Amino acid sequence: MPPIFEAQALRKVYHTGELDVVALHGVDIQFHSSELVVLLGASGSGKSTLLNILGGLDTPTSGQLRYKGWDLTGGDERTLTLFRRNCVGFVFQFYNLIPSLTARENVALITDISRDPMKPEEALALVNLEHRMDHFPSQLSGGEQQRVAIARAIAKKPEVLLCDEPTGALDVNTGIAVLDAVERINRELGTLTVIITHNADMAGMADRVLNLKDGQIVSSHRNEQRVPVSSLKW
Ligand SMILES: Nc1ncnc2c1ncn2[C@@H]1O[C@H](COP(=O)(O)OP(=O)(O)OP(=O)(O)O)[C@@H](O)[C@H]1O
């Protein structure tokens, strides 16, 4: 099977005042359909930069990124907008839900503008929140709010789910429920999933574990078997 993403010599330089910060130093990597990939690395190693480029939120300074053979780096803003809207779901550390809307309404905001979405109820059931659909964010725990954010990200049935520190603001037990939801979506929908974390204990849940250091992928390890999230040692 051809890869979903194919990155070649990706380089990203941020210019801030007098200073140039090289965030990515020539990254070559492929991501395949249905994979669950955990991306590890110290603070500042370039994880978010890589994820943002994969998701079309940022563009590389040089190098090439292809999505299903489609050149995202040569593309114009309209191409990137269509790619983001139709192909990618994002989950961030902070949930960014709209406080005046219920869980169902927060998800419906996205399904209303998508091409072939699932129903908000279906997306919320996938993250085990069917009993909380009519609650407002303030009536939900941090982990439940993050699960609403995951439901919102996947309700449009994206090919790719990108998660930047999805459990960064949560305690261990709440984080487990969130990762369980992400793993289930990957398994049941076959969504290519990339998760950034500082927590090396999460590596066991992945098909593949990448380590970034100083803007380069310094190791790539494939797990023979995925460990269920509930059995990971924290
Ligand atoms: N918008 C920006 N402007 C200038 N420099 C930036 C910008 N975004 C990131 N950087 C720099 O690029 C490097 C890589 O940052 P990045 O956020 O990708 O790292 P990270 O591995 O995700 O870090 P963390 O784990 O702390 O989130 C860092 O040195 C960072 O300071």
Ligand as a Chemical Component Dictionary entry (heavy atoms), coordinates in Angstrom:
data_LIG
# 
_chem_comp.id                   LIG 
_chem_comp.type                 NON-POLYMER 
_chem_comp.pdbx_formal_charge   0 
_chem_comp.three_letter_code    LIG 
# 
loop_
_chem_comp_atom.comp_id 
_chem_comp_atom.atom_id 
_chem_comp_atom.alt_atom_id 
_chem_comp_atom.type_symbol 
_chem_comp_atom.charge 
_chem_comp_atom.model_Cartn_x 
_chem_comp_atom.model_Cartn_y 
_chem_comp_atom.model_Cartn_z 
_chem_comp_atom.pdbx_ordinal 
LIG N1  N1  N 0 6.343  30.045 15.907 1  
LIG C1  C1  C 0 7.620  29.878 16.289 2  
LIG N2  N2  N 0 8.505  30.871 16.196 3  
LIG C2  C2  C 0 9.790  30.692 16.558 4  
LIG N3  N3  N 0 10.304 29.545 17.019 5  
LIG C3  C3  C 0 9.456  28.512 17.151 6  
LIG C4  C4  C 0 8.070  28.617 16.800 7  
LIG N4  N4  N 0 7.484  27.421 17.021 8  
LIG C5  C5  C 0 8.460  26.612 17.500 9  
LIG N5  N5  N 0 9.634  27.252 17.570 10 
LIG C6  C6  C 0 10.924 26.686 17.999 11 
LIG O1  O1  O 0 11.171 25.530 17.214 12 
LIG C7  C7  C 0 11.711 24.477 18.019 13 
LIG C8  C8  C 0 10.818 23.262 17.958 14 
LIG O2  O2  O 0 9.579  23.586 18.574 15 
LIG P1  P1  P 0 8.374  22.553 18.721 16 
LIG O3  O3  O 0 7.237  23.291 19.359 17 
LIG O4  O4  O 0 8.139  21.899 17.420 18 
LIG O5  O5  O 0 8.986  21.487 19.740 19 
LIG P2  P2  P 0 8.246  20.359 20.600 20 
LIG O6  O6  O 0 9.111  19.145 20.533 21 
LIG O7  O7  O 0 6.834  20.216 20.155 22 
LIG O8  O8  O 0 8.299  20.992 22.059 23 
LIG P3  P3  P 0 7.295  20.818 23.315 24 
LIG O9  O9  O 0 7.405  19.369 23.723 25 
LIG O10 O10 O 0 7.868  21.747 24.336 26 
LIG O11 O11 O 0 5.932  21.204 22.842 27 
LIG C9  C9  C 0 11.884 25.061 19.410 28 
LIG O12 O12 O 0 13.194 25.537 19.557 29 
LIG C10 C10 C 0 10.892 26.216 19.430 30 
LIG O13 O13 O 0 11.309 27.228 20.324 31 
# 
loop_
_chem_comp_bond.comp_id 
_chem_comp_bond.atom_id_1 
_chem_comp_bond.atom_id_2 
_chem_comp_bond.value_order 
_chem_comp_bond.pdbx_ordinal 
LIG N1  C1  SING 1  
LIG C1  N2  SING 2  
LIG C1  C4  DOUB 3  
LIG N2  C2  DOUB 4  
LIG C2  N3  SING 5  
LIG N3  C3  DOUB 6  
LIG C3  C4  SING 7  
LIG C3  N5  SING 8  
LIG C4  N4  SING 9  
LIG N4  C5  DOUB 10 
LIG C5  N5  SING 11 
LIG N5  C6  SING 12 
LIG C6  O1  SING 13 
LIG C6  C10 SING 14 
LIG O1  C7  SING 15 
LIG C7  C8  SING 16 
LIG C7  C9  SING 17 
LIG C8  O2  SING 18 
LIG O2  P1  SING 19 
LIG P1  O3  DOUB 20 
LIG P1  O4  SING 21 
LIG P1  O5  SING 22 
LIG O5  P2  SING 23 
LIG P2  O6  DOUB 24 
LIG P2  O7  SING 25 
LIG P2  O8  SING 26 
LIG O8  P3  SING 27 
LIG P3  O9  DOUB 28 
LIG P3  O10 SING 29 
LIG P3  O11 SING 30 
LIG C9  O12 SING 31 
LIG C9  C10 SING 32 
LIG C10 O13 SING 33 
# 
